[in-house]
Amino acid sequence: MLVPLTRQKFEQLVPWIASSPQYKYYWGKFSDFLQRLLISVVSGTVLLLVKFFFGLDFGSIIFLLGFIACLYWFWGPVFWASVRNAKYRNYKYSGFFRGRVLDWWLTEELIGKQETVNNRGELVIVENREKWINLELGDDSGFTAEFKAPLRPYHKAIARGQIAEMLVMSNRADLSTIDQISDIYIRSCNLWVSDYPFLRRDFFNEVSDRLRDDQDRPRRRRRTENPEYDALDDQDSRPTRRRRTENPEYDSRDDQDSRLTRRRRTQE
């Protein structure tokens, strides 16, 4: 199932400014924090040296630039997450996809390289690899998509045939060509498969529940608008009772025959 979404809903799902999970993602590890802190210190020092050696005195401008540079360790994650969000928000059209997990498998992905020196003084390149989970999704229309993300312990609950939901993006109004997909939500397990927390997950769940209610509404309407259909179902389930209530003559003949039989037996 693929349902087009309005631009307003799409912008609500994809925040312009970094959300809390996105900020946490780009905050990274302690080494990432130290790297940003070093950039802040170097940037502030460079501004002071420029002002001292070149005699530039822009007053409040230098102070503002120095203040921003010294706080890069804090606002850096917001900036990079917002840049990444803007990349996805550039797509003109989007849709809500609901399908099933067709297949899944594990792979090892290269996430970085590190150069070290062994005991003999030789340069050794160490590859840092991480296990990732790969998902193949599809629906009855024949649409398929593949997605991969770092493997997490809770991913062991994923199985083939489970319902999967995600957001798709395209530059075509009919969504005939899908250019990008978001992180994936497995409803039965209440878990997300993602590398970057792309969506506002609280709002995504609201959209999912609303579309699910829209699908269930025609069934309820059919039962409320066509009571004869339900009555026939009830009648079919009670054929014996219907026969006795709708054809009392048939029942009276049965009773008369049974009484005549008993009377003959007593006379004999």
Buried (B, 14 or more C-beta within 10 A) or exposed (E): BBEBBEEEBBEBBBBEEBBEBBBEBBBEEEEBBEBBBEBBBEBBEEBEEEBEEEEEEEEEEBEEBBEBBBEBBEBBBBEBBBEBBEEBBEBEBBBBBBBBBBEBEEEEBEEEEEEEEEEEEEEEEEEEEEEBBBBBBBBEEEBEBEBBBBBEEEBEEBEEEBBBBBBBBBEEEEBEEBEBBBBBBBBEBEBBBBEBBBBBBEBBBBBBEEBEEEEEEEEEEEEEEEEEEEEEEEEEEEEEEEEEEEEEEEEEEEEEEEEEEEEEEEEE
